[in-house]
Amino acid sequence: MKNAARLFDCIDIQKQTPKDDLLNGKFNGVWKSYSTAEMHEKVYQLAAAFLEMGISAGDGTTEGRDKVGLISNSRPEWLIVDLAVQLIGAILVPLYPNTGIKEIEQILLEVEMKCLFIGQAELFEKVNLVSGKAPFLKSIFSFDEVQGCSNWKSLLKPVQETELKNIAAISSRVKEDDVTTIIFTSGTTGRPKGVMLTHKNILSNVQASGKVLEQIPLNYKRALSFLPLNHIFEKMVTYIYLFYGFSIFYAESMDTIGANMKEVKPDLFTAVPRLLEKVFEKILFEGQKLSGVKRSIFLWSIKIAEQFENSGTSIWYKIKLAIADKLVYSKWRNAIGGEVKAIIVGSSACPVRLERIFTAAKMVVLEGYGLTETSPVIAVNHYQNKGRKFGTVGQLLENVQVKIAADSEILCKGPSIMPGYYKNPELTAEVFTDGWFHTGDIGTLDQHSFLKITDRKKEIFKTSGGKYVAPVPIENRMKESPFIEQMMVIGAERKFTSALIVPSYPSIKLWCDQNKISFLSNREIINDSKVIALYQSIINSFNMEFNHVEQVKKFTLLSEEWTIDGGELTPTGKMKRRVILEKYKTEIEEMYAGTIDNTKPVHYETSATIHSKS
């Protein structure tokens, strides 16, 4: 990678060690592979087609370069479009497949998109509702066969020598500081912002993050990909794969990840914490079926994993860990292919309990941190013990500078920081001070360059008594309980702190089975007095760790989890706090309708008031 200056320089590097299965997707139950040669051929064919359509680098400025849109689930064709757009100096504008119609319209108009690629029929129907309002949009192409839509294969024709020379001449003029993509942030609040990222931004992150991935002992250099490629986290890691000789396999869907892992046998994969929670829920569900000695061993192995430390463990603990591995953890690994060495986690905070459990099971969790604006990695935990620290997001990348401001906000500098927001110089100016980018996150940095995120600056609220509460540390700590799936702490301009809680229903089912409680439905179980008492004790035990104003005085149990489709989560799994507040405003008002003595601390034995809502 020493001579690479643009993302598409991976093409020349790949030619040195060609692969038969560079990109792989599963369609109609059958895996289809693109070899290195096939992928490159289609990239150049598509680049030639773009030029024939009049799509180009224009006058060379960011606003003058033509924009190509892409709305699709992750698949090999996604990358082929990305590389073809890069070769001709145009700019890719990718969108999440579940982007709302109004946002699609806004983005089409804002970037003056000329051409758009979509994955399947459902997306074509969605785009059709607004395409007529976008005067610059001339063409729409689909990857699947979609009635009424031109298929992308119609663009793929043999490339003449003169065309290859023309593409080479154009690509040679593409500079490292040229914007290669505009990624619109999913946004937990407000209007999405178009983050401009250059080749240098992303490539510098690829190079620094790639050195971390090189620590992982890999057998096959196979990666399973299922997170959206339009998210900068997955896109950046994908270019690590392309530069470092991996084969990439795209899962059919989120529902088939387990089956696809067994087929592909990946060495590693990227994930959001929610996926790890789901995987562990399934492990608990399977453990629930066991009985007798097997069940006891299963529960014992979880307790052993929860005690895992990256270093300094005793010989006796290591013996117990080895026994648990042979009897239990090895089966977990075999269930997802048997070869997984590491899981790279980002997007939101990962519960430390899950990090310990998976790492103890020899599937090392490498949690990192960053933003779209930082391309994205600022810090990441390493595979080697000395480079990992539970409760942190890892050590700073070698080419990223961080300082903690007077108000504890994390500021950063480096080659991976965006040049700004598209057509929004005012907002760009707001997030930079003397060249330092304001992340909006609150954190600490220790002497060994381990970064810890303690809250989101904009999410800190003030109670009616004038006291400040940081909700994220409370939520993250309490979500370490196996019985709490999701949680949102509330209290802005209120007399006390409360919370909405989505229970972990697999854990509750297991607990009910152990305690001979009938589990008929989510709605009924959260009204059971024994279940309510369980959550009472959990909240009270955690409350002891927080000061009076931070303690959760009341909470409501909910029967349905928050999801992306339900609108409570962003496409990257972050809570949309405003949406949740509005959706559950009745439940919230009920919690605050009564009175509570807010002058005395809540002790472990003190009972809080509990609500349950279906």
C-alpha positions as CSV (number, residue, x, y, z in Angstrom):
1,M,0.0,0.0,0.0
2,K,3.0,2.3,0.1
3,N,2.4,3.8,-3.3
4,A,-1.4,3.9,-3.0
5,A,-2.9,7.4,-3.1
6,R,-6.4,6.7,-4.2
7,L,-8.9,4.0,-3.2
8,F,-9.0,2.5,-6.7
9,D,-5.2,1.9,-6.5
10,C,-6.3,-1.4,-4.9
11,I,-6.9,-2.6,-8.5
12,D,-3.2,-2.6,-9.3
13,I,-2.3,-4.3,-6.0
14,Q,-4.9,-7.0,-6.6
15,K,-3.4,-7.8,-10.0
16,Q,-0.2,-9.0,-8.2
17,T,-2.1,-11.8,-6.3
18,P,-5.3,-12.6,-8.2
19,K,-8.1,-14.6,-6.6
20,D,-10.8,-16.8,-7.9
21,D,-13.2,-15.6,-5.2
22,L,-12.5,-11.9,-4.6
23,L,-16.1,-10.9,-4.3
24,N,-18.9,-13.4,-3.5
25,G,-22.7,-13.0,-3.3
26,K,-25.5,-15.6,-2.8
27,F,-28.4,-15.3,-5.1
28,N,-31.4,-17.7,-5.2
29,G,-29.5,-20.1,-2.9
30,V,-26.4,-20.3,-5.0
31,W,-23.0,-18.5,-4.3
32,K,-21.7,-16.5,-7.3
33,S,-18.1,-15.5,-7.3
34,Y,-16.3,-12.7,-9.1
35,S,-12.6,-13.4,-9.7
36,T,-10.1,-10.6,-9.6
37,A,-10.1,-10.4,-13.4
38,E,-13.9,-10.5,-13.7
39,M,-14.3,-7.7,-11.1
40,H,-11.7,-5.5,-12.8
41,E,-13.3,-6.1,-16.3
42,K,-16.7,-5.0,-15.1
43,V,-15.3,-2.0,-13.3
44,Y,-13.7,-0.7,-16.5
45,Q,-16.8,-1.6,-18.6
46,L,-19.0,0.4,-16.2
47,A,-16.5,3.3,-16.2
48,A,-16.6,3.4,-20.0
49,A,-20.4,3.4,-19.9
50,F,-20.4,6.3,-17.5
51,L,-18.3,8.4,-19.8
52,E,-20.5,7.5,-22.7
53,M,-23.5,8.7,-20.7
54,G,-21.8,12.0,-20.1
55,I,-21.0,11.4,-16.4
56,S,-17.6,12.9,-15.6
57,A,-15.4,14.8,-13.2
58,G,-16.8,18.0,-14.7
59,D,-14.7,21.1,-13.8
60,G,-12.8,19.1,-11.1
61,T,-14.4,20.9,-8.2
62,T,-16.5,19.0,-5.7
63,E,-19.7,20.7,-6.8
64,G,-18.8,20.4,-10.4
65,R,-18.2,16.6,-10.3
66,D,-21.1,14.5,-11.4
67,K,-22.9,12.5,-8.6
68,V,-23.9,8.8,-8.9
69,G,-26.3,7.4,-6.4
70,L,-26.5,3.9,-5.0
71,I,-29.3,2.4,-2.9
72,S,-28.8,-1.3,-2.3
73,N,-28.0,-4.0,0.2
74,S,-24.4,-5.0,0.3
75,R,-23.4,-7.2,-2.7
76,P,-20.5,-7.5,-5.1
77,E,-22.1,-5.1,-7.6
78,W,-22.0,-2.3,-5.0
79,L,-18.2,-2.2,-5.0
80,I,-18.0,-2.5,-8.8
81,V,-20.1,0.7,-9.1
82,D,-18.0,2.4,-6.4
83,L,-14.7,1.7,-8.2
84,A,-16.1,2.6,-11.6
85,V,-17.3,6.0,-10.3
86,Q,-13.9,6.6,-8.7
87,L,-12.0,5.9,-12.0
88,I,-13.7,8.7,-13.8
89,G,-13.4,11.2,-11.0
90,A,-17.1,11.4,-10.3
91,I,-18.6,11.2,-6.7
92,L,-20.6,8.3,-5.2
93,V,-23.5,9.2,-3.0
94,P,-24.7,6.0,-1.3
95,L,-28.0,5.8,0.7
96,Y,-29.3,3.3,3.2
97,P,-31.9,0.9,1.6
98,N,-34.3,2.0,4.4
99,T,-33.9,5.7,3.9
100,G,-37.2,7.5,4.0
101,I,-38.8,8.9,0.9
102,K,-38.5,12.5,2.0
103,E,-34.8,12.1,2.7
104,I,-34.2,10.4,-0.7
105,E,-35.9,13.4,-2.4
106,Q,-33.8,15.8,-0.4
107,I,-30.6,14.1,-1.3
108,L,-31.4,13.7,-5.0
109,L,-32.0,17.4,-5.2
110,E,-29.2,18.6,-3.0
111,V,-26.4,16.7,-4.9
112,E,-28.1,17.1,-8.3
113,M,-27.8,13.3,-8.8
114,K,-27.5,12.3,-12.5
115,C,-27.6,8.5,-12.3
116,L,-28.9,6.1,-9.6
117,F,-28.4,2.3,-9.0
118,I,-30.8,0.4,-7.0
119,G,-30.8,-3.2,-5.7
120,Q,-34.3,-4.7,-6.1
121,A,-37.9,-4.0,-7.0
122,E,-38.9,-2.6,-3.6
123,L,-36.3,0.1,-3.9
124,F,-37.3,1.0,-7.4
125,E,-40.9,1.5,-6.3
126,K,-39.7,3.8,-3.5
127,V,-37.4,5.8,-5.8
128,N,-40.2,6.1,-8.4
129,L,-42.3,8.1,-6.0
130,V,-39.8,11.0,-6.0
131,S,-37.6,10.6,-9.1
132,G,-40.0,12.8,-11.1
133,K,-39.2,15.6,-8.7
134,A,-35.4,15.4,-9.4
135,P,-34.8,17.1,-12.8
136,F,-31.1,16.2,-12.9
137,L,-31.7,12.4,-12.5
138,K,-31.5,11.0,-16.0
139,S,-31.1,7.2,-15.5
140,I,-31.9,4.5,-13.0
141,F,-30.4,1.0,-13.2
142,S,-31.2,-2.1,-11.1
143,F,-28.9,-5.0,-10.1
144,D,-31.8,-7.4,-9.9
145,E,-34.2,-7.9,-12.9
146,V,-36.9,-5.3,-12.2
147,Q,-39.8,-4.7,-14.4
148,G,-39.8,-1.2,-15.9
149,C,-36.2,-0.5,-14.9
150,S,-33.0,-0.8,-17.0
151,N,-30.7,-3.5,-15.7
152,W,-27.1,-2.6,-15.0
153,K,-25.9,-5.4,-17.2
154,S,-27.0,-3.4,-20.2
155,L,-24.1,-1.1,-19.5
156,L,-21.5,-3.8,-19.6
157,K,-20.0,-4.0,-23.0
158,P,-16.4,-4.9,-24.3
159,V,-14.1,-2.0,-23.7
160,Q,-12.0,-0.8,-26.6
161,E,-8.3,0.1,-26.3
162,T,-9.0,3.7,-26.9
163,E,-11.5,3.7,-24.1
164,L,-9.1,2.1,-21.7
165,K,-6.5,4.8,-22.5
166,N,-9.1,7.5,-21.9
167,I,-10.1,6.0,-18.5
168,A,-6.4,5.8,-17.6
169,A,-5.8,9.4,-18.5
170,I,-8.8,10.5,-16.5
171,S,-8.0,8.4,-13.4
172,S,-4.4,9.7,-13.4
173,R,-5.7,13.2,-12.8
174,V,-7.7,12.1,-9.7
175,K,-5.8,13.4,-6.7
176,E,-5.8,12.1,-3.1
177,D,-7.5,15.3,-1.9
178,D,-10.4,14.9,-4.3
179,V,-13.8,14.1,-2.7
180,T,-14.7,10.5,-3.6
181,T,-17.9,10.1,-1.7
182,I,-20.6,12.1,0.1
183,I,-22.2,10.1,2.9
184,F,-25.4,11.4,4.4
185,T,-25.4,10.7,8.1
186,S,-28.3,8.8,9.4
187,G,-28.9,11.4,12.1
188,T,-30.4,10.8,15.5
189,T,-31.7,14.3,15.3
190,G,-32.4,16.8,12.6
191,R,-31.8,16.9,8.9
192,P,-29.1,14.5,7.5
193,K,-25.8,16.1,6.7
194,G,-23.7,15.3,3.6
195,V,-20.2,14.3,4.9
196,M,-17.6,14.8,2.2
197,L,-14.7,12.3,2.3
198,T,-11.6,12.3,0.1
199,H,-9.5,9.4,-1.1
200,K,-6.8,10.5,1.4
201,N,-9.4,10.5,4.3
202,I,-10.5,7.0,3.8
203,L,-7.2,5.6,2.6
204,S,-5.3,6.9,5.6
205,N,-7.8,5.1,7.8
206,V,-7.4,2.0,5.8
207,Q,-3.6,2.0,6.2
208,A,-3.6,2.7,9.9
209,S,-6.5,0.3,10.7
210,G,-5.0,-2.3,8.4
211,K,-2.0,-2.5,10.7
212,V,-4.3,-3.4,13.6
213,L,-6.0,-6.2,11.5
214,E,-2.6,-7.6,10.5
215,Q,-2.1,-8.7,14.1
216,I,-4.9,-11.3,13.7
217,P,-3.8,-14.8,12.9
218,L,-5.8,-15.7,9.8
219,N,-6.2,-19.1,8.1
220,Y,-8.1,-18.2,4.9
221,K,-8.4,-14.4,4.7
222,R,-12.1,-14.7,4.4
223,A,-14.5,-12.0,5.6
224,L,-18.3,-12.1,5.9
225,S,-19.9,-8.8,5.2
226,F,-23.5,-7.9,6.2
227,L,-23.4,-4.3,7.5
228,P,-24.5,-1.6,5.0
229,L,-21.7,-0.7,2.7
230,N,-22.8,2.9,2.6
231,H,-21.9,3.1,6.3
232,I,-18.3,4.4,6.4
233,F,-17.3,1.7,9.0
234,E,-18.1,-1.2,6.6
235,K,-16.8,0.6,3.5
236,M,-13.4,1.4,5.1
237,V,-13.0,-2.1,6.4
238,T,-14.0,-3.4,3.0
239,Y,-11.1,-1.5,1.4
240,I,-8.8,-3.1,4.0
241,Y,-10.0,-6.4,2.6
242,L,-9.3,-5.2,-1.0
243,F,-5.8,-3.9,-0.2
244,Y,-4.8,-6.8,2.0
245,G,-5.8,-9.8,-0.1
246,F,-9.1,-10.9,1.5
247,S,-12.0,-12.7,-0.2
248,I,-15.3,-11.0,0.7
249,F,-18.6,-12.9,1.1
250,Y,-21.8,-11.0,1.3
251,A,-24.6,-12.5,3.5
252,E,-27.9,-12.9,1.8
253,S,-29.7,-11.0,4.6
254,M,-29.5,-10.3,8.3
255,D,-31.7,-13.4,8.8
256,T,-29.2,-15.7,7.1
257,I,-26.0,-14.6,8.8
258,G,-25.7,-17.8,10.9
259,A,-26.2,-20.1,8.0
260,N,-23.9,-18.0,5.8
261,M,-21.1,-18.1,8.5
262,K,-21.3,-21.9,8.5
263,E,-20.9,-22.0,4.7
264,V,-18.2,-19.3,4.4
265,K,-16.1,-20.1,7.6
266,P,-14.9,-16.5,7.9
267,D,-11.8,-15.5,9.9
268,L,-13.4,-12.3,10.9
269,F,-16.4,-10.0,10.4
270,T,-17.6,-6.6,11.4
271,A,-20.7,-6.1,13.6
272,V,-22.7,-3.7,15.6
273,P,-23.2,-4.5,19.3
274,R,-26.9,-5.4,18.6
275,L,-25.8,-8.4,16.5
276,L,-23.6,-9.7,19.3
277,E,-26.6,-9.4,21.7
278,K,-28.7,-11.4,19.2
279,V,-26.0,-14.1,18.9
280,F,-25.7,-14.4,22.6
281,E,-29.5,-14.5,23.0
282,K,-29.5,-17.5,20.6
283,I,-26.8,-19.1,22.7
284,L,-28.9,-18.7,25.8
285,F,-31.9,-20.0,24.0
286,E,-30.1,-23.2,23.1
287,G,-28.7,-23.5,26.6
288,Q,-32.2,-23.3,27.9
289,K,-33.0,-26.6,26.2
290,L,-30.3,-28.4,28.2
291,S,-30.9,-30.2,31.5
292,G,-29.0,-31.8,34.3
293,V,-25.2,-31.8,34.2
294,K,-25.1,-30.3,30.7
295,R,-27.2,-27.3,31.8
296,S,-25.0,-26.8,34.9
297,I,-21.8,-26.8,32.8
298,F,-23.4,-24.3,30.3
299,L,-24.3,-21.9,33.1
300,W,-20.9,-22.4,34.8
301,S,-19.1,-21.6,31.5
302,I,-20.9,-18.3,31.1
303,K,-19.9,-17.3,34.6
304,I,-16.3,-18.2,33.8
305,A,-16.4,-16.1,30.6
306,E,-17.9,-13.1,32.5
307,Q,-14.8,-13.1,34.7
308,F,-12.4,-12.9,31.7
309,E,-9.6,-10.3,31.8
310,N,-7.2,-9.4,29.0
311,S,-4.2,-10.0,31.3
312,G,-3.2,-11.0,34.8
313,T,-5.4,-14.0,35.2
314,S,-4.4,-16.9,37.6
315,I,-3.3,-20.3,36.5
316,W,-6.4,-21.8,38.2
317,Y,-8.6,-19.5,36.1
318,K,-6.8,-20.4,32.9
319,I,-7.4,-24.1,33.7
320,K,-11.1,-23.5,34.2
321,L,-11.2,-21.4,31.0
322,A,-9.6,-24.2,29.0
323,I,-12.1,-26.7,30.4
324,A,-15.0,-24.4,29.5
325,D,-13.5,-23.9,26.0
326,K,-13.4,-27.6,25.3
327,L,-16.8,-28.3,26.7
328,V,-18.8,-25.2,25.6
329,Y,-17.0,-22.4,23.8
330,S,-15.7,-24.6,21.0
331,K,-19.3,-25.4,20.2
332,W,-20.2,-21.7,20.0
333,R,-17.3,-21.2,17.5
334,N,-18.4,-24.2,15.4
335,A,-21.9,-22.8,15.2
336,I,-20.5,-19.8,13.2
337,G,-18.1,-21.6,11.0
338,G,-15.3,-22.6,13.5
339,E,-12.7,-20.2,12.1
340,V,-13.7,-16.8,13.6
341,K,-10.7,-15.2,15.3
342,A,-12.0,-11.6,15.8
343,I,-15.1,-9.6,15.6
344,I,-14.7,-5.9,14.8
345,V,-17.4,-3.9,16.6
346,G,-18.4,-0.3,16.1
347,S,-21.3,2.2,15.7
348,S,-22.4,2.2,19.3
349,A,-21.2,1.1,22.8
350,C,-20.7,-2.6,23.2
351,P,-21.6,-4.0,26.7
352,V,-18.4,-5.0,28.5
353,R,-20.1,-8.3,29.6
354,L,-20.5,-9.3,25.9
355,E,-16.9,-8.3,25.1
356,R,-15.6,-10.5,28.0
357,I,-17.8,-13.5,27.0
358,F,-16.9,-13.5,23.3
359,T,-13.2,-12.8,23.9
360,A,-13.1,-15.6,26.5
361,A,-14.5,-17.9,23.8
362,K,-11.5,-17.0,21.5
363,M,-13.6,-14.7,19.3
364,V,-11.8,-11.5,20.3
365,V,-14.0,-8.4,20.2
366,L,-12.1,-5.4,18.8
367,E,-14.3,-2.5,19.7
368,G,-13.5,0.8,18.1
369,Y,-14.8,4.3,17.9
370,G,-15.2,7.0,15.2
371,L,-17.6,9.0,13.2
372,T,-18.5,9.3,9.5
373,E,-16.6,12.6,9.6
374,T,-13.4,10.8,10.7
375,S,-13.5,8.1,8.0
376,P,-14.3,6.6,10.7
377,V,-11.8,5.1,13.1
378,I,-10.2,7.3,15.8
379,A,-9.4,4.5,18.2
380,V,-9.7,0.7,18.3
381,N,-8.8,-2.2,20.6
382,H,-6.1,-4.5,19.2
383,Y,-6.0,-8.3,18.9
384,Q,-2.9,-8.5,21.2
385,N,-3.6,-8.5,24.9
386,K,-1.5,-5.4,25.6
387,G,-3.5,-3.4,23.1
388,R,-6.9,-4.2,24.6
389,K,-8.7,-2.7,27.5
390,F,-12.3,-3.5,28.5
391,G,-14.5,-0.4,29.0
392,T,-12.5,1.6,26.4
393,V,-12.8,2.0,22.6
394,G,-9.1,1.1,22.4
395,Q,-5.9,3.0,21.5
396,L,-5.6,5.9,19.2
397,L,-4.7,5.1,15.6
398,E,-1.1,6.0,14.9
399,N,-2.0,8.9,12.5
400,V,-4.8,10.4,14.6
401,Q,-4.3,13.1,17.3
402,V,-6.8,13.5,20.1
403,K,-7.1,16.0,22.9
404,I,-9.8,16.4,25.6
405,A,-11.3,19.9,25.7
406,A,-12.0,21.8,28.9
407,D,-15.6,20.5,28.9
408,S,-14.3,17.0,28.3
409,E,-15.3,16.9,24.6
410,I,-13.1,14.7,22.4
411,L,-11.4,16.8,19.7
412,C,-9.3,15.2,16.9
413,K,-7.0,16.0,14.1
414,G,-5.4,13.9,11.3
415,P,-5.5,12.9,7.6
416,S,-8.8,11.0,8.1
417,I,-10.8,14.1,9.1
418,M,-13.4,15.3,6.5
419,P,-12.9,18.6,4.7
420,G,-16.5,19.5,5.6
421,Y,-20.2,19.1,5.0
422,Y,-21.5,19.4,1.4
423,K,-22.9,22.8,0.6
424,N,-22.9,23.7,4.3
425,P,-19.9,25.9,5.2
426,E,-21.6,27.3,8.3
427,L,-22.1,23.9,9.9
428,T,-18.5,23.0,8.8
429,A,-17.2,26.1,10.6
430,E,-19.1,25.1,13.8
431,V,-17.4,21.7,14.2
432,F,-13.8,22.9,13.7
433,T,-11.7,25.1,16.0
434,D,-8.2,25.8,15.0
435,G,-8.2,22.7,12.8
436,W,-9.5,20.5,15.6
437,F,-12.7,18.6,14.8
438,H,-15.4,18.5,17.6
439,T,-16.7,15.0,17.8
440,G,-19.6,15.9,20.1
441,D,-18.6,13.0,22.4
442,I,-17.4,13.3,26.0
443,G,-14.5,11.1,27.0
444,T,-11.1,10.5,28.7
445,L,-7.7,9.6,27.4
446,D,-5.3,7.7,29.6
447,Q,-1.5,7.7,29.5
448,H,-1.4,4.6,27.3
449,S,-3.6,6.3,24.7
450,F,-6.7,4.3,25.5
451,L,-9.8,6.3,24.8
452,K,-13.0,6.0,26.9
453,I,-16.3,7.4,25.8
454,T,-18.4,8.6,28.7
455,D,-21.3,10.3,27.0
456,R,-22.7,12.2,24.0
457,K,-22.4,15.9,24.6
458,K,-25.9,16.7,23.2
459,E,-27.5,13.9,25.2
460,I,-26.5,15.2,28.6
461,F,-29.7,16.7,30.2
462,K,-30.5,18.9,33.2
463,T,-33.2,18.0,35.7
464,S,-35.7,20.6,37.0
465,G,-33.4,20.9,40.0
466,G,-30.6,22.1,37.8
467,K,-28.5,19.0,38.1
468,Y,-26.8,17.5,35.0
469,V,-27.2,13.8,34.2
470,A,-25.2,11.9,31.6
471,P,-27.5,9.1,30.4
472,V,-25.1,7.0,28.4
473,P,-22.9,5.7,31.2
474,I,-26.0,4.7,33.2
475,E,-27.6,2.9,30.2
476,N,-24.3,1.1,29.3
477,R,-23.7,0.0,32.8
478,M,-27.3,-1.3,33.4
479,K,-27.3,-3.0,30.0
480,E,-24.5,-5.2,31.2
481,S,-27.3,-7.1,33.0
482,P,-28.3,-10.1,30.9
483,F,-31.9,-9.1,31.6
484,I,-31.8,-5.6,30.0
485,E,-31.8,-5.6,26.2
486,Q,-32.4,-1.8,25.6
487,M,-32.7,1.1,27.9
488,M,-33.2,4.9,27.6
489,V,-32.7,7.1,30.6
490,I,-35.0,10.1,30.9
491,G,-35.2,13.2,33.1
492,A,-34.7,16.5,31.2
493,E,-36.5,19.2,33.1
494,R,-38.0,16.6,35.4
495,K,-37.8,16.2,39.1
496,F,-36.0,12.8,38.9
497,T,-34.4,10.3,36.6
498,S,-36.4,7.5,35.1
499,A,-36.0,4.9,32.3
500,L,-37.7,3.0,29.6
501,I,-36.5,-0.6,29.5
502,V,-36.9,-3.3,26.9
503,P,-36.2,-6.6,28.7
504,S,-34.0,-9.4,27.2
505,Y,-36.8,-11.8,26.6
506,P,-34.6,-14.9,26.0
507,S,-33.0,-14.3,29.4
508,I,-36.4,-13.7,31.0
509,K,-37.7,-17.0,29.4
510,L,-34.7,-18.9,30.8
511,W,-35.2,-17.3,34.3
512,C,-38.9,-18.0,34.2
513,D,-38.2,-21.6,33.4
514,Q,-35.8,-21.9,36.3
515,N,-38.3,-20.3,38.6
516,K,-41.3,-22.3,37.4
517,I,-43.1,-19.2,36.0
518,S,-45.4,-19.6,33.0
519,F,-44.3,-17.5,30.1
520,L,-47.2,-16.9,27.7
521,S,-46.2,-13.6,26.0
522,N,-44.0,-10.6,26.4
523,R,-47.0,-8.5,27.3
524,E,-48.1,-10.7,30.1
525,I,-44.7,-11.5,31.6
526,I,-43.8,-7.9,32.2
527,N,-46.8,-7.6,34.5
528,D,-45.9,-10.6,36.6
529,S,-45.1,-9.6,40.1
530,K,-42.0,-11.8,40.4
531,V,-40.6,-10.4,37.1
532,I,-41.2,-6.9,38.3
533,A,-39.4,-7.7,41.5
534,L,-36.5,-9.0,39.5
535,Y,-36.1,-5.8,37.7
536,Q,-36.6,-3.9,40.9
537,S,-33.6,-5.6,42.4
538,I,-31.5,-5.2,39.2
539,I,-32.1,-1.4,39.0
540,N,-31.6,-0.9,42.8
541,S,-28.3,-2.8,42.7
542,F,-27.0,-0.7,39.9
543,N,-28.3,2.5,41.5
544,M,-25.8,2.1,44.3
545,E,-23.0,2.9,41.7
546,F,-24.4,6.3,40.8
547,N,-25.0,9.6,42.7
548,H,-28.5,10.5,43.9
549,V,-29.5,12.6,40.9
550,E,-28.4,9.8,38.4
551,Q,-30.3,7.0,40.1
552,V,-33.3,5.6,38.3
553,K,-36.3,6.2,40.5
554,K,-39.0,4.8,38.2
555,F,-39.0,2.7,35.1
556,T,-41.3,1.3,32.5
557,L,-40.9,-2.2,31.0
558,L,-41.9,-2.5,27.4
559,S,-43.0,-5.5,25.5
560,E,-41.5,-4.7,22.1
561,E,-37.9,-4.0,21.2
562,W,-36.8,-0.9,19.4
563,T,-35.9,-1.5,15.8
564,I,-34.8,0.3,12.6
565,D,-38.0,-0.5,10.9
566,G,-40.0,0.7,13.9
567,G,-38.3,4.0,13.6
568,E,-36.7,4.0,17.1
569,L,-33.2,3.3,15.8
570,T,-31.0,4.8,13.1
571,P,-29.7,2.5,10.3
572,T,-26.6,2.1,12.4
573,G,-28.5,1.0,15.6
574,K,-28.3,4.3,17.6
575,M,-31.4,5.3,19.6
576,K,-33.5,8.1,18.1
577,R,-34.2,9.7,21.5
578,R,-36.7,12.2,20.2
579,V,-38.6,9.5,18.4
580,I,-38.7,7.3,21.5
581,L,-39.7,10.2,23.7
582,E,-42.6,11.0,21.4
583,K,-43.7,7.4,20.9
584,Y,-43.8,6.7,24.7
585,K,-44.9,10.1,25.9
586,T,-48.0,8.6,27.6
587,E,-45.9,6.0,29.5
588,I,-43.4,8.7,30.5
589,E,-46.0,11.1,31.7
590,E,-47.5,8.3,33.9
591,M,-44.1,7.8,35.5
592,Y,-44.0,11.5,36.5
593,A,-47.7,11.8,37.4
594,G,-47.1,10.6,41.0
595,T,-44.9,12.1,43.7
596,I,-41.7,10.9,45.1
597,D,-39.4,12.0,47.8
598,N,-36.5,13.3,45.8
599,T,-34.5,14.4,48.9
600,K,-33.4,11.0,50.1
601,P,-31.1,8.6,48.2
602,V,-32.5,5.3,47.0
603,H,-30.8,2.5,48.8
604,Y,-30.4,-1.1,47.7
605,E,-33.4,-2.2,49.8
606,T,-35.6,0.7,48.7
607,S,-38.4,-0.2,46.3
608,A,-38.8,2.1,43.3
609,T,-42.1,2.5,41.5
610,I,-42.4,0.3,38.5
611,H,-44.6,0.4,35.4
612,S,-45.0,-2.1,32.7
613,K,-46.5,-1.3,29.3
614,S,-47.4,-3.5,26.4
